[in-house]
């Protein structure tokens, strides 16, 4: 497995019953079961093709008795009878991730642990977690094959755990650690936002709300990457 999947695997608690949503080849559940970290997983995907690949890979690993494949949208493939306590959703946009979690929440499907890797819109995911009484327990910011990834582990609690604006934007643990990837990512994002601002200001009809938002993001980023 690659660094991203290995890091996700480390964030899953031993003995969990896991649903991997958007499983693709089921590499993550295969690795977790093969190494004895968990005994049961659901490998779920909305696309039949990847799920067939997953089924083949699971069978070749001799794990068909411990990993079930399910075809369907989001968490609709998981039932209360499955007794899933940990949901992994990785490699999709934050908005889609929130939609999946919202759909499950509206049907009173709540899971003790979420391990999430949104490839965009991370702040929206953190905001959802905060508003639904999840406490972020761990975060990792990694770089692989020219991309940066934010991995978030959260646990369901009885109370709301407030995050500051910067903690939602950057991630509380990521902000605290500020590893070299942090500067790599946010220096790139600063350049992107500065160019975006130039283009917004050149427009004949200016979107003042968007200009203010981008200006604010630039300010947040500059404060953190220039902060000693």
VEXTOR-86333 format. One record per residue: residue number from 1; x, y, z of N, C-alpha, C in turn. Coordinates in pm, 1 decimal. Atoms other than C-alpha are relative to their C-alpha. Layout:
BEGIN
<NUM; <X; Y; Z>; <X; Y; Z>; <X; Y; Z>>
...
***
This chain:
BEGIN
<1; <84.1; -120.0; 0.0>; <0.0; 0.0; 0.0>; <87.5; 124.8; 0.0>>
<2; <-74.5; -125.9; 2.8>; <103.9; 359.7; -51.8>; <-6.4; 70.2; 136.0>>
<3; <-8.5; -73.6; -126.5>; <176.4; 616.0; 220.5>; <-137.6; 43.6; 49.7>>
<4; <133.5; -48.5; -38.3>; <-178.9; 755.7; 216.5>; <-82.0; -111.9; 64.7>>
<5; <79.1; 111.3; -53.7>; <-344.7; 416.3; 269.6>; <62.0; -56.4; 127.5>>
<6; <-67.3; 46.4; -122.4>; <-83.5; 309.0; 524.9>; <-31.4; 90.3; 118.3>>
<7; <29.5; -95.7; -106.9>; <-147.8; 625.9; 724.6>; <-145.0; -14.1; 45.1>>
<8; <140.5; 24.3; -34.9>; <-524.5; 568.6; 709.4>; <-12.3; -126.0; 85.9>>
<9; <6.0; 127.4; -73.3>; <-471.6; 209.5; 829.8>; <44.8; 17.7; 144.9>>
<10; <-50.4; -24.5; -136.1>; <-274.2; 333.1; 1131.7>; <-102.2; 73.5; 86.1>>
<11; <98.6; -79.1; -74.4>; <-564.4; 561.0; 1228.0>; <-122.7; -82.1; 40.9>>
<12; <112.2; 88.2; -35.6>; <-810.8; 269.9; 1251.6>; <34.6; -75.3; 128.4>>
<13; <-23.2; 68.2; -127.8>; <-845.0; 126.4; 1604.0>; <-5.2; -151.8; -17.1>>
<14; <0.6; 146.9; 1.0>; <-765.4; -241.6; 1660.0>; <-135.3; -51.4; 48.5>>
<15; <125.8; 61.9; -40.8>; <-1074.0; -462.0; 1685.4>; <-124.5; 70.2; -49.7>>
<16; <116.3; -72.5; 53.8>; <-1298.9; -217.9; 1497.2>; <-76.3; -86.0; -100.7>>
<17; <78.5; 53.5; 111.7>; <-1579.8; -322.7; 1267.0>; <-14.1; 115.6; -98.3>>
<18; <-25.4; -112.9; 90.6>; <-1508.0; -111.0; 961.6>; <-86.6; -5.7; -125.5>>
<19; <59.8; -16.4; 132.8>; <-1705.0; 16.0; 663.8>; <89.0; 95.2; -78.2>>
<20; <-84.7; -81.9; 87.2>; <-1477.9; 145.3; 386.8>; <-85.5; 44.0; -118.3>>
<21; <93.1; -53.1; 99.7>; <-1691.0; 371.1; 167.0>; <79.0; 60.1; -116.5>>
<22; <-79.7; -37.8; 116.6>; <-1562.5; 421.8; -187.0>; <128.6; -80.4; 0.5>>
<23; <-113.5; 88.9; -31.4>; <-1336.2; 121.7; -136.7>; <95.4; -23.6; -116.2>>
<24; <-79.6; 26.1; 120.0>; <-1211.1; 89.6; -496.9>; <46.9; -146.1; 0.6>>
<25; <-51.0; 138.1; 2.8>; <-984.3; -221.2; -483.9>; <-3.6; -68.6; 137.1>>
<26; <6.5; 54.2; -137.3>; <-1049.0; -277.3; -109.7>; <138.4; -21.9; 60.7>>
<27; <-136.0; 15.3; -53.4>; <-676.8; -236.6; -40.7>; <4.6; 21.7; 151.3>>
<28; <-4.5; -32.7; -143.2>; <-742.3; -81.3; 300.9>; <-59.0; -111.4; 86.8>>
<29; <52.1; 109.3; -83.5>; <-978.2; -347.1; 446.0>; <82.2; -128.3; -10.7>>
<30; <-84.5; 119.4; 15.9>; <-759.0; -624.4; 300.9>; <121.9; 10.1; 91.1>>
<31; <-119.4; -21.1; -82.8>; <-453.0; -478.4; 473.4>; <-32.8; -11.7; 149.0>>
<32; <38.9; 0.2; -141.5>; <-635.8; -429.7; 804.8>; <-32.0; -140.8; 50.3>>
<33; <37.0; 136.5; -40.6>; <-776.7; -784.8; 813.7>; <121.2; -92.8; -7.6>>
<34; <-117.9; 85.2; 20.6>; <-460.1; -949.2; 678.9>; <99.7; 13.0; 115.7>>
<35; <-94.1; -24.5; -110.0>; <-252.3; -788.9; 954.7>; <-59.3; -27.6; 137.8>>
<36; <62.9; 35.5; -127.3>; <-500.6; -896.5; 1222.2>; <-44.6; 118.7; 83.2>>
<37; <41.7; -118.5; -76.2>; <-590.4; -541.2; 1320.3>; <-151.4; 1.6; 20.2>>
<38; <146.0; 12.5; -11.6>; <-961.3; -602.0; 1251.7>; <-42.1; -138.1; -50.3>>
<39; <50.9; 131.6; 40.5>; <-1178.2; -911.7; 1196.8>; <-112.8; 7.8; -101.8>>
<40; <114.2; -12.0; 91.3>; <-1462.1; -771.5; 987.5>; <-1.0; 136.9; -66.1>>
<41; <12.6; -126.9; 72.1>; <-1505.3; -507.3; 719.4>; <-102.2; -12.7; -112.2>>
<42; <83.8; -13.0; 119.3>; <-1753.8; -394.3; 458.6>; <77.0; 87.4; -98.2>>
<43; <-63.7; -76.8; 107.0>; <-1597.3; -280.5; 132.0>; <-111.3; 44.5; -94.0>>
<44; <117.2; -51.2; 71.5>; <-1855.7; -55.8; -32.0>; <40.4; 98.6; -108.7>>
<45; <-27.0; -95.4; 108.2>; <-1856.4; 128.6; -362.7>; <-126.8; 21.4; -81.1>>
<46; <117.4; -33.5; 80.3>; <-2112.2; 302.4; -581.8>; <12.3; -54.6; -142.4>>
<47; <-24.8; 47.1; 137.0>; <-1952.2; 165.7; -901.5>; <23.3; -150.8; -2.5>>
<48; <-7.9; 146.7; 7.5>; <-1988.7; -199.6; -1003.3>; <139.0; -48.7; -41.0>>
<49; <-131.7; 41.6; 49.9>; <-1653.7; -218.6; -1187.2>; <104.7; -10.8; 109.9>>
<50; <-96.0; 6.7; -110.5>; <-1428.8; -125.8; -893.1>; <-36.2; -104.8; 105.1>>
<51; <41.3; 97.2; -102.0>; <-1636.9; -346.1; -662.8>; <31.6; -143.0; -43.9>>
<52; <-38.4; 132.1; 51.9>; <-1579.4; -647.9; -888.4>; <150.2; -22.6; 19.0>>
<53; <-144.8; 8.1; -24.4>; <-1205.7; -572.9; -869.5>; <27.7; -29.3; 146.9>>
<54; <-16.1; 19.9; -144.4>; <-1236.6; -552.9; -491.5>; <-31.9; -144.3; 37.9>>
<55; <42.8; 137.5; -30.2>; <-1420.7; -886.2; -478.9>; <108.9; -100.3; -39.0>>
<56; <-108.1; 87.3; 48.4>; <-1143.7; -1050.7; -683.7>; <121.0; 6.9; 92.6>>
<57; <-117.1; -18.5; -86.8>; <-866.4; -903.0; -467.6>; <-22.7; -61.3; 138.5>>
<58; <34.0; 57.1; -131.5>; <-1045.4; -1008.2; -146.7>; <8.0; -152.9; -5.9>>
<59; <-2.0; 146.3; 17.1>; <-1090.6; -1365.0; -276.8>; <143.6; -50.6; -13.2>>
<60; <-140.0; 41.3; 18.2>; <-725.7; -1385.0; -385.4>; <78.6; 6.4; 130.9>>
<61; <-65.6; -11.6; -131.2>; <-623.0; -1275.2; -35.0>; <-54.9; -103.1; 99.6>>
<62; <60.7; 101.7; -86.3>; <-842.1; -1554.4; 108.1>; <-79.9; 59.2; 114.7>>
<63; <67.4; -71.9; -109.1>; <-1049.1; -1305.5; 308.0>; <-150.1; 21.1; -23.7>>
<64; <142.1; -19.0; 33.8>; <-1399.3; -1344.3; 160.4>; <-93.5; -21.7; 119.0>>
<65; <83.7; 25.2; -118.3>; <-1532.0; -1468.4; 496.5>; <-0.1; 118.4; 96.4>>
<66; <-13.0; -110.9; -95.3>; <-1420.5; -1150.8; 673.9>; <-24.8; 138.0; -60.5>>
<67; <26.4; -128.4; 66.5>; <-1470.5; -876.3; 413.5>; <-115.3; -17.8; -97.7>>
<68; <116.7; 5.5; 88.3>; <-1811.1; -828.5; 252.2>; <2.1; 118.5; -95.2>>
<69; <12.1; -110.3; 95.5>; <-1853.3; -624.4; -65.6>; <-146.7; 38.7; -12.8>>
<70; <136.8; -51.9; 13.2>; <-2160.6; -404.4; -100.8>; <-2.4; 106.9; -109.0>>
<71; <16.7; -97.8; 107.6>; <-2276.8; -210.2; -406.2>; <-109.4; 98.0; 38.6>>
<72; <101.9; -98.9; -33.0>; <-2454.0; 115.8; -334.7>; <60.3; 136.0; 29.8>>
<73; <-39.6; -138.8; -18.3>; <-2443.1; 485.0; -261.5>; <32.9; 30.4; 146.4>>
<74; <-37.7; -45.7; -133.8>; <-2252.4; 611.6; 42.2>; <-19.2; -104.7; 107.1>>
<75; <20.4; 89.2; -114.6>; <-2353.3; 460.6; 375.0>; <-132.9; -74.8; -6.4>>
<76; <126.1; 73.3; 15.9>; <-2681.9; 322.5; 238.4>; <21.5; -151.1; 0.1>>
<77; <-31.2; 143.7; 5.3>; <-2505.8; -14.9; 210.4>; <19.5; -60.4; 139.3>>
<78; <-26.6; 46.1; -137.4>; <-2456.2; -36.0; 589.3>; <-131.7; -6.3; 77.7>>
<79; <120.3; 14.4; -82.8>; <-2728.3; -166.2; 824.3>; <38.7; -3.5; 148.0>>
<80; <-26.0; 6.9; -144.5>; <-2761.9; -156.6; 1203.6>; <51.1; -138.6; 39.8>>
<81; <-40.7; 137.8; -31.4>; <-2717.3; -535.9; 1203.1>; <150.4; -22.2; -21.7>>
<82; <-143.8; 14.5; 27.2>; <-2361.8; -490.5; 1070.9>; <86.0; 39.0; 120.6>>
<83; <-71.1; -45.9; -121.3>; <-2264.0; -326.8; 1403.3>; <133.1; 68.3; -33.6>>
<84; <-119.5; -75.3; 40.8>; <-2015.7; -100.4; 1226.9>; <25.1; 112.2; 101.0>>
<85; <-32.9; -109.9; -91.8>; <-1834.4; 131.4; 1468.4>; <96.3; 100.9; -62.1>>
<86; <-98.4; -88.5; 63.5>; <-1576.6; 282.8; 1231.5>; <-27.7; 10.9; -149.5>>
<87; <21.2; -25.4; 142.9>; <-1635.9; 442.0; 892.9>; <122.8; 70.4; -56.2>>
<88; <-110.2; -63.7; 72.6>; <-1351.6; 522.4; 654.6>; <-54.8; 51.5; -132.8>>
<89; <35.3; -57.9; 130.6>; <-1422.1; 760.5; 366.5>; <122.4; 77.9; -46.5>>
<90; <-124.4; -62.4; 46.7>; <-1119.2; 859.4; 161.5>; <-4.8; 24.3; -150.3>>
<91; <-20.4; -23.6; 142.8>; <-1035.3; 1013.6; -173.1>; <-117.3; 59.0; -74.0>>
<92; <108.1; -71.1; 69.3>; <-1346.0; 1218.2; -245.9>; <-7.9; 141.5; 56.0>>
<93; <13.4; -138.6; -43.3>; <-1443.8; 1583.4; -212.4>; <-71.9; 11.6; 133.3>>
<94; <59.5; -20.9; -131.8>; <-1540.8; 1720.4; 126.1>; <-150.6; 17.2; -4.2>>
<95; <145.1; -22.7; 9.1>; <-1887.4; 1827.2; 8.8>; <-74.6; -132.1; -16.5>>
<96; <62.2; 131.6; 19.1>; <-1973.3; 1476.9; -113.4>; <7.4; -81.4; 129.2>>
<97; <-19.3; 70.0; -127.2>; <-1833.6; 1334.6; 210.8>; <-104.7; 44.0; 102.8>>
<98; <99.4; -55.6; -93.0>; <-2057.7; 1564.7; 416.5>; <-141.0; -44.6; -39.6>>
<99; <131.3; 46.7; 47.4>; <-2358.2; 1470.2; 199.3>; <-24.7; -144.9; 43.0>>
<100; <10.6; 141.3; -39.4>; <-2290.7; 1100.3; 270.7>; <-25.2; -11.5; 150.5>>
<101; <15.4; 3.3; -146.2>; <-2255.9; 1161.8; 645.6>; <-136.2; 55.6; 41.8>>
<102; <131.3; -59.5; -29.5>; <-2567.5; 1383.9; 650.6>; <-113.8; -97.8; -28.6>>
<103; <104.8; 95.5; 38.7>; <-2776.6; 1121.9; 469.5>; <-11.9; -110.9; 104.5>>
<104; <1.3; 104.3; -103.4>; <-2675.6; 858.8; 727.2>; <-53.6; 55.4; 131.7>>
<105; <40.7; -63.6; -126.4>; <-2726.3; 1098.3; 1020.1>; <-151.2; 19.7; 3.9>>
<106; <144.7; -25.7; 6.4>; <-3079.7; 1183.0; 903.3>; <-80.9; -127.8; 22.4>>
<107; <67.0; 128.6; -24.1>; <-3164.1; 810.7; 928.2>; <46.6; -62.0; 132.3>>
<108; <-47.3; 40.2; -133.2>; <-3009.5; 793.1; 1277.5>; <108.8; -107.5; -4.5>>
<109; <-121.1; 82.2; 5.3>; <-2699.4; 609.8; 1163.4>; <115.5; 87.2; 47.4>>
<110; <-112.9; -73.9; -56.3>; <-2422.7; 740.2; 1387.5>; <110.3; -99.9; 32.1>>
<111; <-112.6; 92.4; -14.5>; <-2078.5; 586.5; 1405.9>; <100.9; 56.7; 99.1>>
<112; <-90.7; -43.5; -107.1>; <-1833.2; 600.1; 1696.1>; <123.3; 72.2; -53.5>>
<113; <-126.8; -53.3; 51.6>; <-1527.5; 671.5; 1483.2>; <-9.2; 24.2; -150.1>>
<114; <-9.5; -32.1; 142.4>; <-1477.3; 842.3; 1148.7>; <146.4; 24.3; -34.5>>
<115; <-135.0; -24.5; 51.9>; <-1149.9; 826.9; 955.5>; <-19.4; 51.9; -142.6>>
<116; <37.9; -69.4; 122.9>; <-1173.8; 1074.5; 669.4>; <121.4; 59.8; -70.3>>
<117; <-106.0; -64.2; 78.8>; <-950.3; 1193.2; 387.5>; <-65.4; 70.6; -118.5>>
<118; <56.4; -77.1; 111.1>; <-1121.6; 1463.2; 182.5>; <111.9; 55.9; -86.9>>
<119; <-107.4; -52.9; 85.2>; <-918.5; 1565.1; -121.6>; <-20.6; 147.3; -35.0>>
<120; <26.7; -144.0; 11.6>; <-1076.6; 1912.4; -121.2>; <-112.2; 31.0; 100.0>>
<121; <109.3; -37.8; -90.5>; <-1307.5; 2105.1; 112.8>; <13.9; -55.0; 140.7>>
<122; <-24.8; 56.7; -133.5>; <-1144.5; 1987.3; 435.1>; <-67.2; 81.3; 110.9>>
<123; <59.8; -86.0; -103.6>; <-1274.9; 2287.2; 633.7>; <-148.3; -32.3; 18.9>>
<124; <142.0; 35.2; -8.3>; <-1634.3; 2192.3; 551.1>; <-22.4; -129.3; 76.3>>
<125; <8.3; 128.0; -72.8>; <-1572.3; 1840.9; 683.8>; <20.7; 23.3; 149.4>>
<126; <-25.6; -28.2; -142.7>; <-1425.6; 1973.4; 1010.1>; <-118.0; 72.6; 63.5>>
<127; <116.1; -72.2; -52.1>; <-1719.7; 2208.2; 1050.6>; <-115.1; -97.1; 26.4>>
<128; <105.2; 100.4; -19.1>; <-1961.5; 1915.5; 1004.0>; <28.2; -81.7; 126.4>>
<129; <-36.9; 78.9; -118.3>; <-1773.2; 1713.3; 1265.6>; <-30.6; 77.6; 127.8>>
<130; <23.2; -83.9; -117.8>; <-1788.3; 2001.7; 1513.3>; <-149.8; 13.3; 29.5>>
<131; <144.0; -21.8; -17.5>; <-2161.4; 2059.8; 1456.5>; <-74.5; -127.8; 39.0>>
<132; <64.6; 127.6; -33.4>; <-2235.3; 1688.6; 1512.2>; <67.7; -70.0; 118.4>>
<133; <-58.2; 49.2; -126.7>; <-2043.6; 1649.0; 1841.2>; <114.2; -100.3; -17.7>>
<134; <-120.7; 81.6; 15.9>; <-1742.2; 1473.4; 1693.5>; <120.8; 79.4; 48.0>>
<135; <-125.2; -61.6; -43.8>; <-1407.2; 1546.2; 1853.4>; <113.8; -53.8; -86.5>>
<136; <-115.1; 42.3; 80.2>; <-1103.0; 1540.1; 1626.6>; <108.1; -50.7; 94.5>>
<137; <-96.9; 65.8; -88.4>; <-856.7; 1298.5; 1788.0>; <140.6; -2.6; -59.2>>
<138; <-130.2; 9.6; 66.6>; <-579.7; 1291.6; 1530.0>; <-14.5; 54.0; -141.8>>
<139; <-6.0; -45.3; 139.2>; <-481.2; 1448.2; 1198.9>; <140.6; -22.9; -52.4>>
<140; <-130.1; 11.8; 65.5>; <-201.3; 1387.2; 952.4>; <-4.8; 77.2; -130.9>>
<141; <-15.7; -66.8; 129.1>; <-84.8; 1603.8; 665.3>; <120.6; -63.2; -67.7>>
<142; <-107.3; 71.9; 69.3>; <118.1; 1402.9; 415.3>; <7.0; 43.4; -146.2>>
<143; <-18.0; -27.4; 142.8>; <257.0; 1448.2; 64.6>; <40.3; -129.0; -68.9>>
<144; <-32.1; 120.3; 76.7>; <267.9; 1175.7; -198.1>; <-34.2; 23.6; -146.8>>
<145; <20.8; -7.1; 145.8>; <306.1; 1172.5; -576.7>; <-53.4; 136.3; -44.9>>
<146; <35.9; -135.0; 43.0>; <274.4; 1549.6; -608.0>; <-128.5; 55.0; 59.0>>
<147; <123.4; -45.9; -64.8>; <-38.9; 1577.6; -392.6>; <20.3; 6.1; 151.3>>
<148; <2.1; 0.9; -146.5>; <-98.1; 1669.7; -29.8>; <-136.2; -52.5; 45.1>>
<149; <122.1; 61.0; -52.7>; <-355.7; 1486.4; 180.2>; <-14.5; 32.3; 148.3>>
<150; <31.8; -20.6; -141.2>; <-523.3; 1577.7; 509.4>; <-86.1; -117.0; 46.9>>
<151; <70.9; 115.2; -55.7>; <-632.8; 1274.3; 712.6>; <-50.1; 36.8; 139.0>>
<152; <65.6; -43.9; -123.7>; <-874.7; 1327.0; 1000.3>; <-66.0; -119.2; 69.1>>
<153; <67.0; 102.9; -80.1>; <-979.1; 1088.0; 1278.5>; <-82.5; 69.7; 107.5>>
<154; <88.8; -65.3; -96.6>; <-1278.5; 1186.9; 1492.2>; <-86.4; -102.9; 72.1>>
<155; <83.5; 88.3; -83.4>; <-1480.6; 1027.3; 1773.4>; <-127.3; 73.2; 41.0>>
<156; <128.8; -56.2; -41.0>; <-1847.3; 1083.7; 1855.3>; <-4.6; 15.3; 151.8>>
<157; <8.3; -27.4; -143.8>; <-1904.7; 1243.4; 2197.0>; <-140.2; 52.6; 33.5>>
<158; <130.7; -52.3; -44.0>; <-2195.5; 1383.1; 2400.0>; <-10.0; 151.4; -10.9>>
<159; <1.4; -146.2; 0.6>; <-2094.4; 1746.9; 2362.6>; <71.5; 55.0; -123.0>>
<160; <-64.2; -67.9; 112.6>; <-1985.6; 1995.8; 2099.7>; <140.9; 43.0; 39.7>>
<161; <-138.9; -40.7; -24.0>; <-1611.4; 2056.0; 2075.1>; <32.9; 112.7; -97.3>>
<162; <-16.9; -117.1; 86.0>; <-1568.0; 2407.9; 1944.1>; <141.5; 9.6; -56.0>>
<163; <-127.4; -25.9; 67.1>; <-1292.7; 2477.7; 1694.2>; <3.8; 147.1; -39.4>>
<164; <-15.5; -138.2; 46.1>; <-1155.4; 2821.9; 1614.1>; <-6.2; 2.0; -153.1>>
<165; <3.9; -12.9; 146.4>; <-1177.2; 2955.7; 1259.4>; <125.0; -61.4; -63.7>>
<166; <-125.2; 53.5; 56.3>; <-811.8; 2867.1; 1199.4>; <9.1; -151.4; 16.7>>
<167; <-1.2; 145.8; -19.9>; <-855.1; 2517.3; 1344.7>; <-88.7; -69.3; -102.8>>
<168; <86.1; 55.2; 105.0>; <-1141.7; 2455.1; 1102.6>; <70.4; 8.7; -135.7>>
<169; <-62.8; -27.0; 129.9>; <-943.5; 2602.0; 811.8>; <123.2; -88.6; -23.1>>
<170; <-126.3; 73.6; 15.7>; <-606.6; 2431.9; 873.4>; <-1.7; -139.0; 63.8>>
<171; <-1.2; 123.8; -78.7>; <-689.4; 2151.1; 1119.4>; <74.1; 21.6; 130.6>>
<172; <-62.1; -29.7; -129.5>; <-615.4; 2169.3; 1495.3>; <135.8; -67.3; 21.6>>
<173; <-126.5; 72.6; -19.3>; <-343.2; 1901.2; 1500.3>; <102.9; 40.7; -105.4>>
<174; <-88.5; -40.3; 109.9>; <-200.1; 2002.7; 1162.8>; <60.9; 137.4; 29.0>>
<175; <-44.4; -135.6; -34.3>; <-177.7; 2364.8; 1280.1>; <102.8; -3.0; 112.8>>
<176; <-91.2; 13.0; -113.8>; <-5.3; 2257.8; 1600.0>; <135.7; -55.5; -43.9>>
<177; <-124.1; 66.6; 41.9>; <249.5; 2037.3; 1425.0>; <79.0; 82.7; -101.4>>
<178; <-63.6; -78.0; 107.9>; <322.1; 2252.5; 1117.5>; <124.5; -69.5; -55.2>>
<179; <-112.1; 74.1; 58.3>; <538.8; 1991.1; 948.1>; <40.2; 63.9; -134.1>>
<180; <-43.6; -62.1; 126.8>; <730.5; 2071.8; 625.6>; <-107.9; -0.8; -109.1>>
<181; <106.9; 8.1; 100.8>; <430.2; 1961.2; 416.2>; <-99.7; 115.0; 17.9>>
<182; <89.9; -112.4; -28.4>; <222.0; 2233.0; 587.3>; <42.8; 123.1; -80.0>>
<183; <-50.5; -118.5; 71.2>; <444.8; 2505.5; 442.9>; <-6.1; -21.4; -150.9>>
<184; <7.7; 33.6; 142.9>; <461.5; 2328.4; 105.8>; <-142.5; 21.6; -52.1>>
<185; <139.9; -11.1; 42.9>; <82.2; 2308.5; 84.1>; <-46.8; 144.9; -0.1>>
<186; <61.9; -131.4; -14.8>; <-3.6; 2654.4; 210.4>; <73.6; 110.6; -74.1>>
<187; <-68.1; -95.1; 89.0>; <266.2; 2841.2; 18.5>; <-58.3; -10.9; -140.9>>
<188; <65.8; 21.9; 129.5>; <113.2; 2684.9; -293.0>; <-139.8; 59.6; -2.7>>
<189; <135.9; -54.7; -8.5>; <-236.4; 2780.6; -177.6>; <0.3; 152.7; 4.6>>
<190; <-12.3; -146.5; -4.5>; <-120.6; 3136.2; -106.9>; <16.3; 55.2; -141.3>>
<191; <-21.6; -41.7; 139.5>; <7.0; 3172.7; -464.8>; <-128.4; -13.2; -80.9>>
<192; <126.3; 23.6; 71.3>; <-316.9; 3022.4; -598.7>; <-102.7; 108.6; 33.0>>
<193; <99.1; -99.7; -42.5>; <-533.3; 3260.6; -394.5>; <36.4; 141.0; -46.5>>
<194; <-43.3; -132.1; 47.6>; <-324.1; 3564.6; -491.8>; <-32.1; 17.7; -148.6>>
<195; <33.4; -5.0; 143.5>; <-367.3; 3481.1; -862.7>; <-151.3; 8.6; -20.2>>
<196; <146.3; -2.3; 6.7>; <-737.0; 3416.4; -807.9>; <-52.3; 140.4; 29.9>>
<197; <40.9; -135.7; -37.7>; <-771.5; 3757.3; -640.5>; <24.2; 98.6; -114.7>>
<198; <-30.2; -86.3; 115.4>; <-602.6; 3928.7; -936.8>; <-106.6; -15.4; -108.0>>
<199; <100.8; 26.9; 103.7>; <-846.4; 3761.5; -1177.0>; <-137.7; 52.5; 40.3>>
<200; <129.3; -49.8; -48.6>; <-1147.4; 3849.0; -960.9>; <-7.3; 152.5; -10.1>>
<201; <-3.8; -146.5; 5.8>; <-1038.6; 4212.6; -949.1>; <-1.7; 53.2; -143.3>>
<202; <0.2; -40.2; 141.4>; <-999.9; 4221.3; -1329.8>; <-138.4; -12.4; -63.2>>
<203; <132.6; 26.4; 58.0>; <-1356.4; 4105.2; -1388.7>; <-80.2; 129.2; -14.5>>
<204; <82.0; -120.2; 23.9>; <-1595.4; 4362.4; -1536.5>; <-105.3; 15.4; 109.5>>
<205; <98.0; -2.2; -108.7>; <-1861.4; 4267.1; -1285.1>; <63.4; -69.3; 120.4>>
<206; <-74.5; 55.2; -113.2>; <-1684.8; 4219.7; -952.8>; <-91.9; -68.4; 101.1>>
<207; <70.6; 75.2; -104.4>; <-1804.0; 3958.3; -705.6>; <64.9; 37.3; 133.7>>
<208; <-62.3; -54.2; -121.6>; <-1732.9; 4152.2; -386.2>; <5.5; -102.1; 113.5>>
<209; <1.2; 101.8; -106.4>; <-1831.4; 3865.5; -154.6>; <114.8; -98.8; -18.2>>
<210; <-107.9; 95.4; 29.2>; <-1589.8; 3628.1; -327.2>; <136.5; 66.4; 20.3>>
<211; <-125.5; -74.5; -18.7>; <-1315.5; 3894.2; -328.8>; <33.6; 10.1; 149.0>>
<212; <-21.2; -10.0; -145.4>; <-1361.0; 3946.4; 46.2>; <40.6; -134.2; 60.2>>
<213; <-30.5; 134.4; -49.7>; <-1353.8; 3571.0; 106.6>; <145.1; -38.3; -32.1>>
<214; <-136.5; 34.7; 41.9>; <-1031.1; 3521.4; -91.7>; <101.8; 85.8; 75.2>>
<215; <-87.3; -88.6; -78.4>; <-872.3; 3823.4; 78.5>; <18.4; -52.9; 142.3>>
<216; <-4.1; 52.5; -136.8>; <-959.3; 3671.5; 414.6>; <84.8; -127.1; 6.5>>
<217; <-80.0; 123.0; 5.0>; <-810.2; 3333.5; 316.8>; <149.1; 33.1; -11.8>>
<218; <-139.8; -42.5; 16.0>; <-489.0; 3507.7; 206.7>; <56.0; 46.6; 134.6>>
<219; <-42.4; -51.8; -130.9>; <-470.9; 3683.4; 544.6>; <26.3; -115.3; 97.8>>
<220; <-15.8; 115.8; -89.4>; <-521.0; 3355.0; 735.6>; <128.5; -76.7; -32.1>>
<221; <-117.5; 78.0; 42.6>; <-252.7; 3177.3; 531.4>; <128.8; 75.3; 32.5>>
<222; <-121.4; -80.0; -24.5>; <0.5; 3461.4; 555.0>; <34.9; 3.0; 148.7>>
<223; <-24.3; -3.9; -145.2>; <-41.9; 3479.8; 932.3>; <67.7; -127.6; 49.4>>
<224; <-53.7; 127.9; -49.3>; <43.0; 3111.4; 971.7>; <133.3; -38.9; -63.4>>
<225; <-127.9; 43.0; 60.2>; <322.0; 3057.0; 719.1>; <112.2; 99.8; 28.3>>
<226; <-102.4; -99.0; -36.5>; <499.0; 3378.5; 824.7>; <18.4; 9.5; 150.7>>
<227; <-0.9; -5.8; -146.5>; <439.6; 3311.7; 1194.8>; <118.6; -78.8; 53.7>>
<228; <-118.4; 69.5; -56.1>; <757.2; 3225.6; 1387.6>; <-44.0; -102.7; 103.1>>
***
